[in-house]
Amino acid sequence: MVINKRNTVLLVEDDELFSILNKESLLKCGYNVLTAKSAEESIKLTYNNHFDLILMDIDLGEEIDGIQTAKSILDIRDIPIIFFSSHSSLEILQKVEETSSYGYIPKNSDFQILCMSIKMALKLYEAKKKIIERENHYRYIFDQSYDPIFITQTNHQIVDANLATSELFGYSKEELLGLKITDLVDSEILEKEPPKMKELLANGSIRSIRTMNRKDNTQITVELRAIYRSDDFVQVTARNITEQVQKSKIIELNNEKIRAVNNELFERQFAIDQHAIVAITNLAGIITYANEKFCNISGYSKEELIGKNHRIINSAKRIFH
């Protein structure tokens, strides 16, 4: 919608004189104008035509007043409505406030006030549409995300959750909305590791890893990233890392076994070195290892032996004679 670029206004007024005067004022403001004299006519026109705004008289002289008519029109489509009336009682104003209206103008107001009120209403409506579009875009991303995302209050009450969250914990969305995030953690774990809400409020975001319970009572390890939002809600993104943790445990267990084997080999090698004369050669007869006792008996250092052929020992005649 382009504001004040020949926007079309529906003027709903049963009084012919007021209808003519207000139509002239609207034309001066630069709007196209269609008029309706009754609730029924205005509803039909709205159903069959596009209007950027409706200027609605509250007192239409019928069983259905302007406020009831506006509610019927809003059931058909979302459109900004400004009420005007010669009455300004508290009761009338309260009824206007209860309706999704964009303002109230007393009759006989200066046309500049009328123009400004309509211009502000159109801007407000445009801003509202953009907010709704952003919310719808966010909602789509939220719902379609492969990552489990849920929203909580600062008291840990879950107020929203996407499908991925339901799949992660095994609860329906309706069931999740009746839970607190602390309901998904064993009480013993909570006593040892209470929620870090104070840290979250102080820093704006936190990351933690927790063992949590699914609906079927199986436990999973979950990485949680929480963000404290400006609207005082907490947005949490979860990631199931149970498989990674289990793999890490298996790897660590295997590493421990390898370390134990290496230690045992080292101890055996040490014992051998202390009591035996040992030299190792490759298939070509080149010495690749010699222990200290072998060096002492042969009269050669390790540096002299390593890489040499075993004949160096025979020529020395220090071992075999």
HUWODA-V889924 format. One record per run of one state. SS is the DSSP state (2 for helix, 1 for strand, 0 for the rest). FROM is the first residue (numbers start at 1). LEN is the number of residues. If there is no record, write none. Layout:
# HUWODA-V889924
((SS:FROM:LEN) (SS:FROM:LEN))
This chain:
# HUWODA-V889924
((0:1:7) (1:8:5) (0:13:3) (2:16:13) (0:29:3) (1:32:5) (0:37:2) (2:39:10) (0:49:4) (1:53:5) (0:58:8) (2:66:11) (0:77:3) (1:80:6) (0:86:4) (2:90:9) (0:99:5) (1:104:3) (0:107:4) (2:111:34) (0:145:3) (1:148:5) (0:153:4) (1:157:5) (0:162:1) (2:163:7) (0:170:3) (2:173:4) (0:177:3) (1:180:1) (2:181:4) (0:185:2) (2:187:6) (0:193:4) (2:197:7) (0:204:1) (1:205:9) (0:214:5) (1:219:10) (0:229:5) (1:234:7) (0:241:1) (2:242:34) (0:276:3) (1:279:3) (0:282:4) (1:286:5) (0:291:1) (2:292:7) (0:299:3) (2:302:4) (0:306:3) (1:309:1) (0:310:1) (2:311:6) (0:317:5))
